[in-house]
Amino acid sequence: MKLILLGPPGAGKGTQARRLEEQFGLRQLSTGDMLRAAVAAGTDLGLRAKDIMARGDLVPDELVVSLLLERIKAPDCAKGFVLDGFPRTVAQAEALDRALQAQGVKIDRIVALKVDEKALFDRIDGRARDALAAGQPLRPDDNPETLKQRIRVYNEQTAPILPYYEKAGRLQWIDGMAAIDEVYRQLTQALGKS
Ligand code: ADP
């Protein structure tokens, strides 16, 4: 099963993707996590991405596309994967389609989480507070100002991929406002796994 999980920042993509990984062994592929690892390791990519991410803007398509396409080829992705945070622009979606077609690989499901904008602020706020309480480092982009920018970027640059997939009849919506277990139930149902 190869799945794309779509939704704005704070929609719960990471939480749901981790559960699918635990239960079904579908590899969670989060470009955000990969980029944060590159920043922490101080690689060339990390150095280029660091300030862009801290501002809440998007890392250039060509960098993210090659990062993701390389990762997808690894043996641990053969059983299936969940794309979490990719694609984030129509150009990324097109590049993914082209690359997978060339490899003869098919995406089985594309699921979008629908969430009210107001809830996103509360959730990211909660995530920042939980991290503080647990003594974990705060993500530099988990603050109200940068979140506003991330949501603006989502609406302007990422939301256009919804009609891109919808037109092709490939998109399924689920209610991301429900409790985590209920979202997961709807998600596994959409995947035909429950
Ligand atoms: P969230 O979904 O909570 O916004 P992510 O961890 O997915 O967080 O992404 C964090 C940041 O990493 C983004 O704001 C962006 O700067 C960068 N990033 C992640 N994925 C992509 C992508 N596919 N294209 C461009 N930039 C990305």
Boltz pocket constraint, residues with backbone or C-beta under 6 A from the ligand:
constraints:
  - pocket:
      binder: B
      contacts: [[A, 7], [A, 8], [A, 9], [A, 10], [A, 30], [A, 31], [A, 32], [A, 33], [A, 35], [A, 49], [A, 52], [A, 53], [A, 54], [A, 56], [A, 57], [A, 58], [A, 59], [A, 60], [A, 61], [A, 64], [A, 84], [A, 85], [A, 86], [A, 87], [A, 88], [A, 92], [A, 141], [A, 150]]
      max_distance: 6.0
